[in-house]
Amino acid sequence: MAWQLRGRTAVVTGASSGIGEATARQLASAGMHVYAVARRGERLEQLAAGHERIVAHVADVTDTAAVDALADRVRAEQGACHALINNAGVGGGPFVGRGDLDDVMRTLDVNLNGVFRCLASFADLLEASAPSRVVNVASVAGKVGIGPAGYAASKFAVVGLSEALHLSWAERGITVSQVNPGFIETEGFAQDQIKRSPLSGILGQPEDVARAIAETLVRGDAERTVPRAYRGVVVLRHLLAPAYRTVASRMDRAGGSRR
Ligand SMILES: NC(=O)c1ccc[n+]([C@@H]2O[C@H](COP(=O)([O-])OP(=O)(O)OC[C@H]3O[C@@H](n4cnc5c(N)ncnc54)[C@H](OP(=O)(O)O)[C@@H]3O)[C@@H](O)[C@H]2O)c1
């Protein structure tokens, strides 16, 4: 039987804008009780004001105590967490040398360590709420190494941990999935250059990813690439490395992520 959204509790990190905000709205509209998490409290309050099933919670995913406090709150108020959407993330800049090291470390701390912090704080509650779901928002850049190196490294790592936990947490009743967006127009990822490139047609919207996340929760798929147009490059990467390099280099130039 399909996993039901209605009446269940979800936590969405990075919900103050873009994909996370769209996901919080979509899950709440489908009947879930949603904890919308990010650092910008005002944005979260605006989001929560528009929907009775959305609760604003300010937390920084680089702060272990703050993530523990979030899990404690959800346990105390709901007694369960059925879905954790690890979506908070930053783009980071290009890696050229010593001057970029702090930026790379920050990117890894949010995009990778932040996912581990949330998984660690929620693991017991997710298990107690089984059958439960985790959706990690990685990226097509976690499948094909394009864009800023620190960002790609963080997303490759999220893909790896998602694959490993999809296997090892299944026996705990927790389905861990990855959703990998291509270029999506959001506040943090304005996509100005790709809008002007021949690849502008493959630009997606946050709502496309939110829909894919909701479907992934229901179906428990291991992996999803969104929009669909990006699936080809992921397959190419694994089956036809030289052809993949040509397409990846074109995508990289179109995305404008170089110096
Ligand atoms: N847009 C794309 O093209 C694209 C493609 C592939 C993957 N993704 C991934 O999708 C996810 C969402 O990105 P987006 O495109 O929706 O960008 P966005 O609009 O900039 O959203 C990023 C969200 O992450 C939150 N965040 C950042 N640092 C945080 C921290 N330390 N603690 C808690 N929350 C934090 C931000 O909120 P606050 O600033 O309020 O904390 C914001 O809500 C990211 O993981 C990104 O890597 C995006």
Ligand as a Chemical Component Dictionary entry (heavy atoms), coordinates in Angstrom:
data_LIG
# 
_chem_comp.id                   LIG 
_chem_comp.type                 NON-POLYMER 
_chem_comp.pdbx_formal_charge   0 
_chem_comp.three_letter_code    LIG 
# 
loop_
_chem_comp_atom.comp_id 
_chem_comp_atom.atom_id 
_chem_comp_atom.alt_atom_id 
_chem_comp_atom.type_symbol 
_chem_comp_atom.charge 
_chem_comp_atom.model_Cartn_x 
_chem_comp_atom.model_Cartn_y 
_chem_comp_atom.model_Cartn_z 
_chem_comp_atom.pdbx_ordinal 
LIG N1  N1  N 0  18.567 25.603 -7.398 1  
LIG C1  C1  C 0  19.302 24.677 -8.005 2  
LIG O1  O1  O 0  19.664 24.791 -9.192 3  
LIG C2  C2  C 0  19.663 23.426 -7.262 4  
LIG C3  C3  C 0  20.139 22.345 -8.013 5  
LIG C4  C4  C 0  20.495 21.176 -7.365 6  
LIG C5  C5  C 0  20.380 21.095 -5.987 7  
LIG N2  N2  N 1  19.929 22.158 -5.275 8  
LIG C6  C6  C 0  19.853 22.020 -3.825 9  
LIG O2  O2  O 0  18.553 22.327 -3.378 10 
LIG C7  C7  C 0  18.605 22.778 -2.024 11 
LIG C8  C8  C 0  17.772 24.040 -1.881 12 
LIG O3  O3  O 0  18.363 25.075 -2.638 13 
LIG P1  P1  P 0  17.521 26.210 -3.369 14 
LIG O4  O4  O 0  17.868 26.158 -4.797 15 
LIG O5  O5  O -1 16.099 26.146 -2.952 16 
LIG O6  O6  O 0  18.250 27.521 -2.795 17 
LIG P2  P2  P 0  17.781 28.653 -1.771 18 
LIG O7  O7  O 0  16.531 29.294 -2.242 19 
LIG O8  O8  O 0  18.973 29.485 -1.548 20 
LIG O9  O9  O 0  17.429 27.834 -0.453 21 
LIG C9  C9  C 0  18.429 27.361 0.424  22 
LIG C10 C10 C 0  17.784 27.157 1.783  23 
LIG O10 O10 O 0  18.767 26.614 2.668  24 
LIG C11 C11 C 0  18.717 27.359 3.879  25 
LIG N3  N3  N 0  20.001 27.318 4.554  26 
LIG C12 C12 C 0  21.211 27.703 4.068  27 
LIG N4  N4  N 0  22.157 27.541 5.018  28 
LIG C13 C13 C 0  21.518 27.034 6.110  29 
LIG C14 C14 C 0  21.939 26.675 7.406  30 
LIG N5  N5  N 0  23.223 26.789 7.790  31 
LIG N6  N6  N 0  21.019 26.196 8.295  32 
LIG C15 C15 C 0  19.727 26.084 7.921  33 
LIG N7  N7  N 0  19.257 26.424 6.710  34 
LIG C16 C16 C 0  20.157 26.887 5.824  35 
LIG C17 C17 C 0  18.326 28.767 3.453  36 
LIG O11 O11 O 0  17.676 29.449 4.514  37 
LIG P3  P3  P 0  18.338 30.531 5.505  38 
LIG O12 O12 O 0  19.296 31.348 4.703  39 
LIG O13 O13 O 0  17.133 31.279 5.999  40 
LIG O14 O14 O 0  18.978 29.719 6.573  41 
LIG C18 C18 C 0  17.283 28.460 2.388  42 
LIG O15 O15 O 0  16.030 28.222 2.976  43 
LIG C19 C19 C 0  20.093 22.954 -1.694 44 
LIG O16 O16 O 0  20.575 21.832 -0.983 45 
LIG C20 C20 C 0  20.743 22.992 -3.073 46 
LIG O17 O17 O 0  22.080 22.574 -3.050 47 
LIG C21 C21 C 0  19.566 23.317 -5.892 48 
# 
loop_
_chem_comp_bond.comp_id 
_chem_comp_bond.atom_id_1 
_chem_comp_bond.atom_id_2 
_chem_comp_bond.value_order 
_chem_comp_bond.pdbx_ordinal 
LIG N1  C1  SING 1  
LIG C1  O1  DOUB 2  
LIG C1  C2  SING 3  
LIG C2  C3  SING 4  
LIG C2  C21 DOUB 5  
LIG C3  C4  DOUB 6  
LIG C4  C5  SING 7  
LIG C5  N2  DOUB 8  
LIG N2  C6  SING 9  
LIG N2  C21 SING 10 
LIG C6  O2  SING 11 
LIG C6  C20 SING 12 
LIG O2  C7  SING 13 
LIG C7  C8  SING 14 
LIG C7  C19 SING 15 
LIG C8  O3  SING 16 
LIG O3  P1  SING 17 
LIG P1  O4  DOUB 18 
LIG P1  O5  SING 19 
LIG P1  O6  SING 20 
LIG O6  P2  SING 21 
LIG P2  O7  DOUB 22 
LIG P2  O8  SING 23 
LIG P2  O9  SING 24 
LIG O9  C9  SING 25 
LIG C9  C10 SING 26 
LIG C10 O10 SING 27 
LIG C10 C18 SING 28 
LIG O10 C11 SING 29 
LIG C11 N3  SING 30 
LIG C11 C17 SING 31 
LIG N3  C12 SING 32 
LIG N3  C16 SING 33 
LIG C12 N4  DOUB 34 
LIG N4  C13 SING 35 
LIG C13 C14 SING 36 
LIG C13 C16 DOUB 37 
LIG C14 N5  SING 38 
LIG C14 N6  DOUB 39 
LIG N6  C15 SING 40 
LIG C15 N7  DOUB 41 
LIG N7  C16 SING 42 
LIG C17 O11 SING 43 
LIG C17 C18 SING 44 
LIG O11 P3  SING 45 
LIG P3  O12 DOUB 46 
LIG P3  O13 SING 47 
LIG P3  O14 SING 48 
LIG C18 O15 SING 49 
LIG C19 O16 SING 50 
LIG C19 C20 SING 51 
LIG C20 O17 SING 52 
# 
